[in-house]
Amino acid sequence: MTEWADALRERAREALPPVGGEVRVGGLERRVEVIRDRWGVPHIYAQNLHDLWFAQGFVATSERLFQMDFTFRLVSGRLAEMISEIGLPLDRFWRTVGLHMAGRRIAAAYEEADQQMVRPFIEGCTAWLEAMSAKPFEYHVLDLEPEMPTGEDALHYGAAASAFMGWILSTNWDAELLRAEIAEKLGWEAMLALFPDVQSEPSIVFGGKDAGPTGRRSGLDILKGAPLTPNGQGSNNWVVAGSRSVTGKPLLANDPHLLVQVPAVWFECHLAAPGYEAAGVALPFAPGIVIGHTAHHAWGLTNVGGDVQDLYLERLNEDRTAALYEGAWEPLTVRREEIHVRGRDEPEVVEVPETRHGPIIDSYMIGTTNPEVVQGGITETYALRWVGAEHAIRPTTLLRMAQARSFQEFREAVRTWECPGQNMVYADVDGTIGYQCTGLYPIRRRGDGTVPVPGWTDQYEWDGFIPFEELPWCENPDEGFLATANNKIHDESYPYLIGRDFLPPFRARRIVQLLTATEKHSRDTFASMHVDTVSIPAQRMLPYLLEVEPADDRQKEALAYLGEWNGDLAADSVAGCIYEVWGKHIAEAVLQPKLGPDLFQHLYGRRQWTNSFQYEVLPTLLEFPSAMWFGADGRRGRDDVLGGALGRAVEELTRRLGEDMAAWRWGSIHQVRFAHQLAIIPDLTPMLTAGVVESGGDEQTVLQGQFEPGTGYDAVVVPSWRQIIDLSDLDRSVGIHTVGQSGNPASPHWNDFVEPWSEGRYHPLPFTRPAVERHAEHRLELTPD
């Protein structure tokens, strides 16, 4: 550590918030009690709702100020004010998409009750800035002062942050472009082979009762300029009725999967005041509990993955000032954006042309784990229409979800959860279990949303949204359980199109296998399910891999490991390590000659959302080998490709891990690296790395461990929160998120969750007042000033 790093650690210690005693705060109406337990989780007891939201904002900001400030600047396209030129590409993209404009539109629709949640919350955030004794260390590194929006900006920025969550959990426009480009290069049959329809899993949840566009501009060129910002990558949830639990009451589990980040995406808390009590996890920048439970019921979320974005190929006139629509030229709207860049005297000016469908996309980055800037502007002819540009989650949705006293009332409460759509599982102390799909999904006049469509005709417009009453839902199924894992949530008889980009069904299928394998479930059986690493796609592919004739003794030894393997991608699995690396080399051998390096990277190497090729496409290609993909028909062509890929995989693993094949453990190359954004500064790397841990699994195991094959094997998407809620005794519930409650590296709660999280352990979730008192470690009183 350098002297500079040591000085920053001291600055971090100075910025630790008070956790005991009394703090006088302007803006409070009555006294508020904040009890922190030994895991750093605040239990906030207020005497009215105004003070509850105020105190939540105050406490969250005291632990996560820089994270919140960074988020508000990000979603408003103002990162360059903070980090200069490096933030400019993202600012240009978000100004073009118009997240800040979406925030204004969404906030304008807030009712008084919504504002009565958001305004006190932001006032509490601002109150912390006035009360804090020192600013967080990040501001010393960047030589900045903290900032928090006030007045109407507070409503707009908060709504824009909600829209941002909608974007990262909804985006599929890059998949539309991929389909169009692959169809142009290889033909529509090949494109359909690489984008197969996802199978339904109708036993898990139950439904409530053309030619490709010809282009002016290559879809791949647009992909090169697309900032593939970190997307939500799936989740698991399941619930069993009392008839299937050892307690006689329901048990509910959830683990949302999100990008690895420090601080954690979630802030755990317990909020109590007359009219509201809930515990679980919140987003640091917004009031209320997003996932958790009350004294009456619990809920968990997974992303639906419905298609709420469409790209319209626009025909512009010669001077690009108007778009053709139904035989007439409609003038473009041009929105002028001024981006202030730190260190510059003059702002960067971005002019965003918009058609009736939305902004014409102009963007500058690709990649997820290592974003790359594409220099220069791109003149676009694709306009983006997106549900999230006008719809999000009303703040009062979270309030009414907690206030519900029955599943029917809970369903009515989530009607206003409009974007991003979620699969919600529910359980209550009365024994009811249920499922509800939420969100707004367009009813398209024509087309299925999988490829860009003509924007010069009204044939591809939206005619409203699927009625909430007709979205899939279920209550108390005969099977006694419900489960979702971003899989297709309806069968082919469902009359509406929710989307075509559901994730492969294998996590959902494995969860159902585990649920039905045990007659009566307990907290322990649910905990073991959370860390299950058995891969159904691996089990399907294994017989074809084992038919390969080894070319030498090294390959023979590798195949011997696979011959004794059951498909479990445990961190200590040698066979699992060989399988994953071999799979990458198979993909390169099959796809790269057909697609070329750029399309290959976007379809496989650096694709976000899902690596469906590995889990859905490749098993079918191996079962039915053809010259199209293997250069020769039948098993011989297939096995030649597989044998060559095996040789390259063995060579790679020998370079990485040495000659001793017994040391080729999957976890030795598949690790989770929890590092702060500023850990890229070498002198700060030790201080700002919260932990590096081994992980099993991959994208399609219950234990999520998605990696990006184009950059390495480190897990980049992981379970961001795990909870198991026991409706027979809420104090027996357990949970844990990824890193720790605090964003301050000097805090004991900076990274105290890393080890137990990596080992599949939890901490208790005390809820009743006696249980909270038993676990109490610090007591803080906030009093009106």
N, C-alpha and C positions, 0 to 999 in steps of 0.2 A: 504494500500500500504506500502510495506517495504521501507527502505532507498535505497535498491538496485533498486527497481522499480522506485523510484523517480529519482535516478541518471540516469537510462536508459531513462526516459522521457526527462531529460535534454539533454542527448546525441542525442535523436531523434530531439529535437528542433534545436540543432547545425547542424544537417544534412539536414535541410530544404533547398531546392534549391532556388536560387535567381529567382524572378519572375518579377523584374523590373530593370531598369538601363541598363548597358552595360557589356557584358562579352566578353573578347578577347579569341578567340579559334583558336588554330593551326589546320590547315587542311581545313578550309573554304576557298572558292575562292572569295566570295562576301558577302556583309552584308545580314543577315537574320533577319526578324522581327517575334517575337513570341508574339501574343496577347492572353492572357488568359482571358476567360470570367468569369462570377461570379460562374460558376459551375466547375471551374478549368480546362476547356477544352482548350488546346492550338490550336490556329489558326496560322499556320506556313506559312509565305510568303517568298519564296526564289526566287533568280533570275536565277537559273538553277537547273536541276534535281540532279546533284551531291550534291549541298548544301541542297536541300530539304531532301534527304535521310539521309545526315549527321546530319542535324538539328533534324529530327525525332528521330534518334538514341540517340542524345544528350539529348533531352527533355524527351524521354521515360525512359532513364536510370536514369535521375535525380529524377524521381518519383518512379521507380520500380526496382532499381539496384539489391536488394537481390532476388526478384522474378526471374529476368533474370538470375542471376548467378546460382541460385538453379536449374532452368530449364536446363541450359547448362550442369551442372554437372549431373543432373538426366539422360538426354538422352545419355550422353557419358559414363554412368556407373561409375561415380566418386563421388557419394554421400558420400561414406565412408571416402573420404578425408576430407569432411566437418563435418560429424556428427558421424564418427567412426563406431562402430559395428552395430549400428541401421540401417545404410544405406546399409549394406553388402548384405542382401537378394535381395533388388531391384537391386543393382549393378550386382549381379550374373545373375539375370534374364535378364536385358537389355543387358548385354554382351553376354548372350546366344542367345537371339533373334537377337542381332547384330544391334541395332539401330545406333550405331556409324559407323558400316560398311555400313549400308544403307545410312547414311549421306555422306560418301565418294563416294559411287556409284552415288548418286543423284547429288552431287555437281560436280562430274567429267563430267556430261552431261550438265552443265550450259553453255549457250552461253555467249558471251562477254557482251551482254545487261543485262543478269541476274547478272553477276558479277558487272556490273556498278551500280546496285542497292544495292547489299549486302555489297560490300566492303566499300562504303562511310557510310552506316548505322552503321556497326561495328566500323569504325573509329570514328564516332560520339559518340558511346557508350564509347569507350576508352578515347575519349577526355573529357567526363564527369568525369571519374575517376581521370584524371589529374587536372581538374578544381575544383572539389568538396572541400569544406572546412572541411568536417568531414564525416566519413563513417556512413552508416545507423546503427541503434541501434542493429540489428540482429547480426552484426559482433562483437559487444561488448559482447553480450550474449554468442556467440560461440567462442569468442577469436580467430577470423579469420581476414584475410585481403581479400578485394574484389578481384575478378578475372574476366577478360573478355578475350575471345579468340582473338587471333590476327593472321594475315597472313592466310595461308591455313586452319588452324584450325577454323578460323572464318567462312569460307564457309562450312566446314564439320559440325560444331556444329549447325549452322543455319539450314542446310538441315536435320540434325538429329532431331532437334526440330520440323521441318515440318513433318518428318516421325512419330514422336511421336503423333502429332495430327492425322495423318492418322491411327495409331494403335488404339487410344482410340475411334475413330469413325468407325472402320472397323472390330474389332475383333469378330469372332464367333466360334473360335476353341473350346472354352469350351462348347458351345452348341452341337458341334459335339460329344464330349466325353460324355456329358449327355445323348444324344439320344442313343448312343451305350450301355452305362451302364444300362439305364432303359430298353432297349430292351432285354438285357441279363437277367435282373432280373424279368421283368414282361411279356415279350413277345412283339413282334412287334406291335400287335394291340393296346396294352395299351400305348406303346410309341407314336404311331400315335395319340391316343386320347389326349395325353398330349402335343403334338406338332402339332396342326391342321394346315392345309394350311390356309394362310391368305386370306380373301376375297379381290377381286379387288374393286376399287372404280372408274370405268371407266368414270364416269361423271365429275370427278374432273380434271384430266389431261389426255392427249391423247397421244397415241404412234405415233411417226413419222413413216411418211409413211414407287435296287437289294437286295440280302441277306446281312445282317449285317456282318461285319468282325469278324472272330473268333480270339480271342486274345491270346497274351502271357501275357499281363499285363492289369489289370483292369483299365478302363477309370476313375473310381472314384479315384483310387490311384493317378492318374496323376492330377485330379482336386484338390485333397488335397494339391498338391505341386504347384498349379498354382497361381501366383500373379494376382488376378483379379483386375488389376489397374483400376482407375476410368474411366469409359467409357462415351462417349457422350450418352445422353439419349433422343434423339429426339428433335424436334423443330416444330414450325408452321410458315408457310408463306402463304399469300394470296394477291391477287391484283384484283381490279375491274377496268373496263374500264370507260371512261368518261361518257358513256351512263348509268352507274349505280352509279355515284357519283353526289353530289350536286354541285360540281364545274364545271362539264363538262370535267374534266381531270382525269386521273387515280389517284388512291390512292393505296399505297403499304404498307403492314405491315409484320413484321417479329419478331419472338422471339425465338432464338436458346436456347435450354435447355442443361445446363451443370452442373457439380458438384458444389455444394456450396463451395466457397473458398475465402480467403482473402490473398492478394489483389484480386480484380476482375480479371477474365481471360482476359477481354478486356481493352484496353486503347483507350479512345475516343479522336479523333483529326480531324483537318481540315488541309489538305495539299494543297498548291498552289504554282505553278511555271510554267513558260512557258512550255507547253506540257503536263501538268497534273494538274488537280484540282479535289479533291474528299474529302468528309467528311463522317464520320461514326466511325466505330471501327476497330482498328488494334490489332494484337497480339503484346504484348510489345517487343518481341524478333525479329520482322521481319518488313521490310519496306512495305509501302503501306496500303491501306484501304481494309479490307476483306469484310465488309458488309456496305453498305451506298449508296451514290448517288453522282452524278456530277451535273453540270448545265443542263445536257441534259437528264439523265436517272437515275433510281434507281434499286437496286436489293436486294434480300433477299435469304437466304439459309436455307434449311433443309437437314439433312443427309439422303442419299438414303437407307443405310443399306444393300447394295449389298454384296454378298458373294465374298470376295477377299482373303480368306484364305482357305487352305486345309491341312488336316493332313494326312500323309502317314504312314501306319503301315509298318515298315521296318523289313526285316528278315536279321539279322546279323549273321556272322559266329561265331564259338565257342569263339574265342578270341576277338570278337567285334571290328575287325579292317576293316571289309568290309561288304557291303550290297549287297544282291542278287538283280540283275536286269536283266531280260530277259535271265535267265539261266547262267549268269556269275557273279562273285564276283567283285564288284567295290570297290577299297580301299576308306575308309573314309578319308576326310580331317579333320585334327585336328587343331583347332585354339587355340593358347595359349593366355590367357588373364591374365594380372597381375593387380590386384586391390590393390591400396595403401590404407591402412586403418590407419586412424589417431590414433596415440598412439602405433602403431606396428612398429617394425624395418624391418620386412620382409613383402612383399606383399602377398596377398591371390592369389593363382594361380588357375585359372579355365581353364580346357581344354574342348573345345566345339567341339564335333564330328559333322560333317556335311555329309549328303548324297547328291546326285544330287538334292534332293528336298529342302534341307535347313537344318538348325540346328536341332539336336535331343533335344527336349525340356527337360530342367532340371530347376525346379523352387521351390520356397520356401514359398509362401504366399497365403493366401486366404482372402476374405472379401473386403468390400469397405469402410465402415465407421470406422470399428475397425479392421484393418488388423492383422492377426495372423501368426506368423512365425512357419513353420513346420521344425523342426530341422532334420538335416541329409540329405545326398545326395540321389537322385533318379536316377537310371539307366533307361534310356528311350529307347523306340523303336518307338516313333512317331516323324517324321520329319515334320517341318512346312514350307509350301510354302506360301508366302504372296506377293501380288502385291506391297505393300508399301516398300518392301525390295529394290526395284529398281526405284520406281516411286512415285512422290509427286506432289506438286504444283510449277511450275516454278515461280520464283519471278516476271518475266515480265508478267505473266498471269494477275496479279492485275493491272499492268500498262496498258495493252491493253484493259482490261475490262473497265477502266475509259476513255480511248481514243476512244472507239467505238462511232460511230455516227448513228447507226441503230441497230435493233435487229439482223440482219444478221451478222453484224460486231461483236456484243457482243457474239453471238453463236460461231463464229470463234475464238474469244479471249479465251473462256473457254474450247476450245479443249485440251489445255495443263493443265487443272485442272484434274490431273490423279488419285490422291488418297489423301484424301478420296472423293469418289463420292458424289456430292451434287445435290439436287433439287433446281434449280435457277429460281425464278420468277423475271420478268423484267417489267418495265414500263418506258415510256419516255414522254417528253413534247409534242411530236407530236401525242400522243394518242395511241401508240402501247402498247399492253401488250403481254407477252410471257412467255413460260416455256421451260427450257432445262435441261435434265438429263445429268450430267457429270460423268466422271470416267472411269477407265479401269476394265472391268469385264471379267474373263476368259471364253473362250469357251472350255468346258470340253469334252473330247472324250466319257466319260462314267461317270455316277453318277451325282448327283445333289448337291454335296457339303454339305449335311446335316450330314453325318457320316464319320469317317475316312475310307480311301480306301487303297487297297493293293499298296505298293510301289515297289513291285518286278516285276511288269508288266508295259508295256507302255500303257495299256488300259485306264488309268485314268489321262493321261498327259493333259496339256493345249495346244490347238492349236490357239494361239493368243488371241485376245480380240474382244469383240463386236465392230464393226466399229462405230465410232462416229456418222456418218450420220444416223445410224439405232437405236441410242438411242432415247427414247421417247422425244418428243418436241411438242410444240404447239404455234401458233401465232394467236392472235385476235379471240378467240373462240366465237361462236354465243351467248353463255350464258352470255358473258360479264364479266366473272370472272375466276380465276384460284386459286387453293389452294392445298397445300400439307402439310402432317403432319407425314412423315415417313411411310406412308401407301404404300400398293402395288400400283405401278404407271402404271400398264398396265393390260389389260384383258387377257383372256386365249388364244387369237389369236396371241399374240406377239410371234415371232419365236425364241427368245433367252431366256436364263436363266440368269437373273440379280441376283437372290437370292431367298431364301425361308424364310429368317428371318426378313421380314418386320414387323414393329410394327402393333398392332391391329388398325383397321380403325376408331376407335370411335372419336378421336379428329378431324380427317378429316371430318367425317360425321357431327359432331356438327358444325364445321366451315361452312360447306355448308348449314346446316339448318339456321344458322344466316345470311349468305350472301343472301339467297333467301327469307328470311322473311322480308327484307327491300328493297324497290324498289330503293331508292337512298341513298347511304352511305356517311357518313361524317367522319371527324376525331373523333368525339365523339362516333359514332357507332363502329368504329374500336377499340377505347379505351375500350369500354365496352366488346367487344369480347375478348380482351387480358386477361381479368380477369374473364371470364365466367367459372363457376364451376359446370355446369350441367353434370351429368354422365349418358351417354347412357347405359353402362353396368348395372349400379344400377337400372335404370328404367326397364331393361329387367329382372333382378333378383327379383325385389321387389314382384311381385305376388306370387312367390313360397315361399319367406320368410314369407309372410303374411298368408300362409296356415297352418303354424305351430300352434299347440294348446299350449297356455302358461301353464307352470307347476305351476306358482304361480302369485301373484299380481305384483311382480316386473317385471316379463317377460311380463305380460299383459300390464303394463304401457309402457315398451319399445316398444312393438308391436303397441301400440296406437300412439306413435310418428311416427313410420314408416308408419302407415296407412294414415297419413295426409301429407306425404312427397312427393315431386315431383322429387326427385333425385338430388337436388342441394346440392353439398358438400361445401356450404359456411362455412367460419370459425366459424360462430356463430350457426351452425346447430347442434341440439341435435340428430336428426335422422341420419344425416350424420356420426356423431361420433359413434353411435350404429352400423350402417351399416358396417363401416370400421373395427371395433374391432370384430364384429361378423364374418365378412368375414375371418379374420385371424384365428379365432378358427375353422371355417368350414374347411379351408385348412388343418389345423393341424389334424383334425379328419379324413378327407378323405385321405390325402396323407401319413401322417407319418406311419400308420400301414403297408402300402404297400411298401413304399420306404425305411423305416428305417431313423434314424436321420440324417446321413451324406448326403444321396442323397436328403432328404427333404430340408435340408439347401441350397443345391446348386440349386435345382429346384425352390424353393419358398422363403425360409427364407432369403437367401443372394444372390439370383441370380441378376446379373447385367442386362443390356439391357432392359428386359421387364418382368413384372409379368403377362405373358399371361394366366396363370392358372386362376387368379382372373377375368380377363376381357373377355376371349374367351372360356376357357375350362369349368369353373364352371357353367356358365349359361346353357350350353348344358347338363351337367351332371344333373342339377336340372330339366331340361325339360324332359329328358329321363333317369330317375333313374334306376340303375342296381345294382345287388348284388356285382359286381366287385368293386364298389366304396363305396357302402353304407351298405354292409353286408346282405342286403335282397332286393329283387326286389320290384319295385313300390314305391308308395308314402309313404307307412308306413316306409320302411327302410330309405328313404330319410329324412322324417320328424323326425324320432328318432335321426338321426345324427344332423340335424339342431337344434332340441330342446336342445340337450346336449350342443352344441356349444353356443347357445344363453345364456344358464345358466352360462357358463364359462365367456362369454363376459360381462354379467351383473355383475358378481363377480369381474372381473378385473376392470371395470370402477368404481365400488363402492369403491374398494381399492384406486384407483388413484384419483378420483374426489369427493368422498363423497356420502352420501345417496341421496342428492337432485338431481334427474335426470335432472331437468331443468338447472343445471349447467354443464351438460356434453356437452360442446361445442367442436366441432371438432378442432378448432384452439387452444384449451387449451392443447392438446397433440400433435398437428401437427404444429410444429414450425420450423422456419428457424433460425439456429444458425450460424452467421457469425463470425468465429474465426480464427485468424492467427495460423500457425502451432505451433508457440512457446507459444500459449495460454495454452498448456498442462502443462506448468510450473505454479504451483498454484499462486505464487507471481505475475505473469504477466497476469493472466487470466482477471482481470478487465481492464487493460490497452489495452489488445490485443483482446478483444471481441468487434467487431464493432457493434454488435446489435443482439438482439433476438426478432423475430417478429412472430406473428401468421399468418398462411396461410390456405386457403381453398384448395379444389381440391385434385386430386391424379394423378397417372400417365396418366390416360386416360381422363382427362378434359383439356379443352383448356388452362386454368391456370395450368401449370405443377407443381405438388407437389409430385413427387415420393418419397416414403419412403421405408425403408428396413425392412420388417416385423420381421426378425430374430433379429433385434437390437432395435427396437422401432418404433415410429410413426413420428419422426422428418423428415421433408422434406429434402432430400439430393440432389435432382436434381431440379433445378428451372429455370425460364426464366433468362438467363444471360445478355440479352440485349433486349430491346423492342424499335422498331422504327415504326413510321407512317410517311411516306413520301408523301407529297402533291405536285403532279406534276403541279398544277395550280399556286402554290406560294411556292417555296422551303423554304422560311423563315418561313412558317407556319408549317413546319415539326417539329416533337417532338421525343424524345427518352430518354432512361435512362438505365444504367446498374446497377449492384446490390449493390455496396458498396460505392465507391468513386474513384476519379482519382488517389489519392496518396496511396502509400504503407507505408507512414510514419504516425504513430498514433498522432504525434504532429501537423499534417496539418489540416486545416479546411476542407479539401477535403478527409480526411481519411474515413469518413462514412456518409457524408452528403446526399448520395443517398438512404440510407437504408430506412428511413421513407417514402419518396415519392414513392419509388419502391414498398414497402409493401402495400401502399394504392392505387396502380394502377395509380399513377400520373407520369408525365414526366417533362422534362425541354425543353425549346425551342432549336432548332438546327439552330442558325443563320448561313447563308451561304454567302449571298451577303456582300460585304464590308461594306455598310452602316449599315446593321443589326449587323454585327460583332462589329462595332464601338459603336453601341448603347448599346451593352451588355458587352463591354470591361471593365475589372477591373484592369488588369496589362499589362504593355508593356515592353518586354525585347528585346534588340538588341544583336545579336551575330555577332561579327565582326572578320575578319581574323586577326590572330596574326602574 
